[in-house]
Amino acid sequence: MININFLVGMPRAGNTILSSILNQNPNVKMSAHSILPTLLDSILQIKNHERFLNFPDSHGIDNIIENIFDNYYKHYDCENIIDRGAWGHYINIIDQMPIKGKKYSVLYRPILEVLASFVKVRKPQHINEFCDDLMMKDNIITEGLTAIRNIVTSEKDYLLITYDDLIKDFSKVLQKLCKYINVSYIEPDYKNIKQLEIKGIKYNDTFINGEFHTLDTGPVRKIETDLEEILPKEVIKKYENFDINFNIKGQ
């Protein structure tokens, strides 16, 4: 049985480059943005289907859910998987799964920085409306934000990784992450950063209207952003207090 741990991150927070660099380590594999939460939602919705209600074999559905990770990652030649998705929405279900691991890491970037990053990539004509759409319930930012808040407010232990810490000292963050999930650390080759590819599969961003997963394969660095140059004052005022307050001892 493989070890399944989880990364719950904000978008535009370094998820893809973290996966790409960590995956140089043969002892662990981090997924792309996982399809499994969506798949799990679909399976759970089956219990509302008239055909299931007509013959409600819950045990059969539970068998599928319990084995979803082992089946999905069956072709991976690695015993340690970090599945990257909004798993904070499924804490109770994961608690009941007979899987090893179950440790949560949180990758966080302040909301205004995330909005500014989206604006820089998409270059929308109407920035206010664009940001409001991103912040709507169940959209990509609020999905991650709510999932993270669920973990923070639960009794679960979790490892907090901030975008600034990641970019400032990538090796230090990787060492903490590997130690947290009990995986041997191997220093990556930062001169050999490649676009994220897993089992020959790469992102195809033509389906999401923007180069959101294309990595700068040069030195890891933070591109300084003047929020007031990118975001209207109304957007800054509206969302400047939406961030999560983390209060973690010993990290």
Buried (B, 14 or more C-beta within 10 A) or exposed (E): EBBBBBBBBBBBBBBBBBBBBBBBBEBBBBBBBBEBBEBBEEBEEEEEEEEBEEEEEEEEBBEEBBBBBBEBBEEBEBBBBBBBBBBBBBBEBBEEBEBEBBBBBBBBBBBBBBBBBBBEBBEBEEBEEBBBBBBEEEBBBBBBBBBBBBBBEBEBEBBBBBBBBBBEEBEEBBEBBBEBBEBEBBEBEBEEBEEBEBEEEEBEEEEEEEEBBEBEBEEBEEEEBEBEEBBBEEBBEBBEEBBBEEEEEEE
